[in-house]
Amino acid sequence: MEERDAQTGKMMSEREDTVINQSIKYVVDRGHAAEKNRLTSCLSDMTERGSVLRDWLRRASRFSANAVTAARGLNGPLARSPEGGTLSPLPPA
């Protein structure tokens, strides 16, 4: 199979055509591999950041739960102070 090269007007043999197609495939595959590597790196980074965010949210949730528990305890009938005395309840908000 022979085709005419549009720019030079030369005839290309089937072998030249095959070499060009293989070269194009190699470049495209390398490009896809580079994109795949970039995407994998990006996803890994996002996963790592997500893990840090989940830990932070978990800590914030615990802190929040502890604060709510402490506030409920203070708003109960009478909460005990660490020294063993009693504290008067907080007025309702």
ABEGO torsion letter per residue (X at the ends): XBBBBAAAGBBBBAAAAAAAAAAAAAAAAAAAAAAAAAAAAAAAAAAAAAAAAAAAAAAAAAAAAAAAAAAAAAABABBBBAAGBBBBBBBBX
